[in-house]
Amino acid sequence: MSNSNACASTAAAGLLERPERGSPSPMKQASQLLPYVLITPARNESAFIQKTIDSVVQQTHLPLKWVVVDDGSTDNTAEIVSRAAAQHPWIEFVQMPQRRDRSFAKKVGAFNAGYERVRNLPFEIIGNLDADISFDSDHFEFLTAQFAKDPTLGVGGTIFKEEGGYSSDRDSFEGHRHVPGQCQLFRRQCWLDIGGYVAHRAGGVDWMAVATARMKGWKTNSFREKWFFHYRPLGTAERGVLASLFSYGEKDYYLGGHPLWQLCRVAYRTVKPPYVIGGLTLGLGYCWAVLRRTPRPISPELMAFHRKEQMQRLGGIFKSLLRSGRVDGFDVGRE
């Protein structure tokens, strides 16, 4: 077994060591857990979706309903989900027509189809859950407890890990206020305030939702106490790592990223695998979007808010470096 596969196996194996369902929980005793629903748009996820199903059905705090929307899969995703739905009445399977392309705009359409199945349920929290992750049996018990403890928390989630030792709290440039889209929970009122996900073919829908929530005064937070394992590296569905990085550079531009922030992000990325070329590819994507004047799907207000946050975060990073010579990028700017 390769080192990277060994890391992935070790990390994922840790998620399988779960306590028995129904066992006493300190979190349940500490606060009343809020009812929640989950929606999973899935397209050709037969390689990993069983791992996600296993994680959800073993939760100590189950959802009112989990709607899995098969967004035109051509593999046996539908068969796997149908089997789970037959065994668990709180799982609902919805099948969309087959289509040739895979896009984030279509994913939003699939999510909205799932939302129609839960909108009249008495839930307090709604979550988007990708079909290629796994997590501990108390993952949603922990997260819903955080919403119960803090009424200003609008969007919550956790850090995540990937094959090769990647950990989002250590290796990402985003920080604790960004909630990863693979497992993203919203307070119901926050979800209504932001108008849900906004479809855009090239992506960024999860980022736009979280940033809009902060702009409207909600707190957003990724918690380090828990984590999920992401089996497919970020952005590589149906494309390679470099193509994904180029696309992320384009996205950084059309989501309104500040040029100075992007320069620092590119420099940071050059010291991460694939070394040098990864950062350069990210920068090329941003520059290509500038040259093409790619239309931006966000409002001027959100763009200004985003750039202000980026400059505040850069200031915090540099202050920390000057003060101690090191920085925990994840916690920079935490109140």
N, C-alpha and C positions, 0 to 999 in steps of 0.2 A: 504493500500500500504506500502511495506517495505521501510526503509530509503534509501537503494541503488536504488530501483526502483524510489523513489521520486526524488533522485538526477538526475537520468538519464532522467526522464520526464521533470524536470525543465530545464536541460541543453539543451535537444533536442528541447524543446518548444521555447527557445530563438532563435533558428535558423529559426523558422517559422515566426517570426516577421520581415518580409522583406519589404523593400520599393518597390513600384510598379516599374515594368520593364519599362525602357525608361525614368525614372525620371532623372533630371540633376545630374551629378556626379562630385565632385571635382577632382577625380582621372582622369576622362576622359578629364577634362579641363587642368589638369596639364601636361599630357603627352599623346602622341599618343600610343594607345594600340596595342600590337603586336598580329598578328593572331596566333591561336593555335589550336591543335587537341588533342583529348583525346582517349585513348584506355582502355577498361575495360575487362579483362578476368574474367568471372563469372562462378562459378560452384556451383549449388544448393544454390542460393542466394535469393530464393523467399521470405524469411522472411524479408529481408531488402532492396532489390534492388529498390523497388518503392520509398523509401525515397531518394535514390541516384538520381533516375530519376527526382523526383520532384525538387531536389536541382539544377540539371543541367539545366532543361528547364526554370527555373526562373532566370537564370544568367543575369545580366545587360550587360555582354560581352559574347556572345555565341561563342562556338567553330565553326571553319569551318566545322568540322565533328567530330562526336563521334561514334566510332566503339565499339560495345559491342559484345564480342566473348563468346558465350555459350560453355564452355569447357566440354561438355558431361554431362550436368545436367540431373538428374532423377526426379526432381520436376517440378514445372511450371514456372521456370525462363524464359524459351523460350517464353511462352505465354505472360508474363508481358512485356518483352522487345519488342516482335513483335508488341504489341499494341501501345507502345510508338513510335516505328519506323514508324508505319503507320500514326501517327499524326504529326510527325516532320521529314521533309525530310533530315535534317542534321544528324539524327541518323541512323546508319547502323547496322543491325544485322547479325552476322556471326555465323553459327552453326558448331561446331566440332563434330566428332564421339563420342559416349558415351564410357566411360572407367571406370574401377572399382576403380582405385587408385586416390588419390589427392596428387600432389607433386608440388614443386616449379619449377622443370624442365619443367613439362607439362604446368605450368602457363606461362613460358617464351615462349614456343611454341605457346600458344594461343595469347600472346601479339604480337609476330612476325607475326602471321596471320593477326592481325588487322593492323599492321604497313604496310603490303603490300597494304592495301586499302587506305592509306593516303600518302605514300612516295612521290608521285608526286604532292601533293597539295602545295600551296605557304605559308606554315606555318613557323613561326619563333620559336615556342615553341611546344614541344610534351610532353604530360602528361600521366602517368599511374594513373588510378583512380580505387580504389577498389569499390566493389558493396555493401558495408555495412557501408557507411558513409553518413552524411548529413552536410550541411554548408550554410552560408549566401548567399544571392543573388549576392553580390558583391565580392565573394571569388576569382574568376578568374580574375575579373577586377583588384583587388588589386594585385594579384600575377604577372600578365603580366605587370602591371605598374612598379613593382620592376625590372623586366628584362629590361624594356625600360630605366629606370633611371641609371642602372649599367651594362655596357657592359661586365664586368668581371664576372657577376653572371652566373654560368653555370647550377646550380641546385637549385631550390627554392621550398619552401613549407611552411607549418605552423605547429604550435603545434596542439595537439589533446587532446580530453577529452574522458573519458569512464565512464561507470556506477560505482557508488560508490565514486565519487569525484576525480578519477584519472585525473591528468593533466600532460602531457608529459614534460612540462618545469619544473615542480616542482618535479615529482616523477621518472623521468628517469635519467639514469646515462650518457646519451649521449651528451647533450649540444647542442648549437645552430647550430653547423656546420653539424649535422646529420639531414637529411631530411627524415621524415617518409615515408615508402614505400606505405602507403595507398593512398596518394595524392602527387605525386612526379613529378615536372615539370622540363624539360631539355631544355636549349637553343639548337637549332638544331645543331649548330656546335659542341657544347660540346657532344651531343649524338653521332655524327659521330666520334669524337675524341676518345671516350671510347669504341666504338664498340657495343653500346647498352647493353642490359642485357646479362649476361653470365649464362647459365643454370647450376644449380646444384640441385640435387634431394632433399637435406636436407635444402635448403634455403640460405639466405644471399645475394640473387641476388640484392636486392635494396641497401644494404650496400655496396657491391662491386662496384656498379655503382657510388655511391656518393664518396666513398673513392678514386676510380680511377680518378674521375674528379678533386679532390683536388690535387692528385699526379701529374696530368698533368697541374696544374696551374690555374684551374678554382676555383672561389669562390662558396661555397655552404652555404646555410643559411635557417634556419627555422625562420619564423617571428612570433613574439608574438602578433602582432596587430590583427591577425585573428586566427581562430581555426576551426577544424571540429570535429564532434562527431562520435566516432567509436563504433558501436553497438555490435560488437563481440570482447571480450577481446583478446589482442594480442596473436596470436599463438594457439588459442583454437579451431580452425576449426577442427571438427571431433576428438578432444581429450580434456582431462581435463587440469586444471591449472597446476598441478604438473608435468604431462607429458610434458606440454609445457615448463616449467622452466628447466626440465632436458634436453630437446632438445636445449634450448637456451644456456645452459652450454656447450653442445657438439659443438654448432655452434661457441661459443666464442673461442674454441680451434682451430677448423679447419679454422677459418678466421684469425688466427695468433695472437690472443690476448695475451698480455704479462702476465705471471703468477702473477706478483705483482699487475697489474691492476685487474686481476680476483679476487685476494684475497680481494681487497678493494670493488669490486663490490658485492662479496658474503656477506661481512660484511654489506654493505649498504642495501642489499636485505633482511637481517634478520629482519630489523625493519619495513618492509613493509608487508602487508597481502599477503599470510598467514604467520604470524610471525614465525621467526626462521626456520621452516621447508622449507619455500620457498627459503631462502638463501642457506640452506644445500643442497637442491635438485639441485639448480643451480650449486653449487660447485661439486656435485657428477657427474653431466653431463660432466663438464669440465675434471674431473679426469678420468672418464670412457673413454673419447675420447683420453686422453694422453696414457692410458694403451693399448688401441686398436691401437694406432698410426694411427688414422683416417687420410686418405689422405687429404691434403689441396688443395683447388681449386684455390688458389691465387699464384701469382708469388712471388719469394723471395723479389723483389723490393717493391711490395705492402705491404708485411708483415713487412718489415723493416720500411717503411713509416708509417704504422699503429701503430707500437709499439713506434716509436718516438713521434707521436702525443699523444698517451696515456700517456707516461711519462711526456710530457710537460703539459698535462692537469692535471695530478696528482700533479705536482709541483705547478701549479696555484691554485689548491684547497687547498693544505697545506699552501701556502703563505697567502691566503685569511683567512684561519682559524687562523693562527698565528697573523695576523694583526688586525682582527676585531672580531674573535671568531665566525664568521658565514660566510656562503658562498652561493652565488647564482650559483649553478652548471651549470645552463643553459648558463650564460654569461661568465663563466671562459674562458679566452683566447681570448675574443673578442678584435679585434684591434680598 
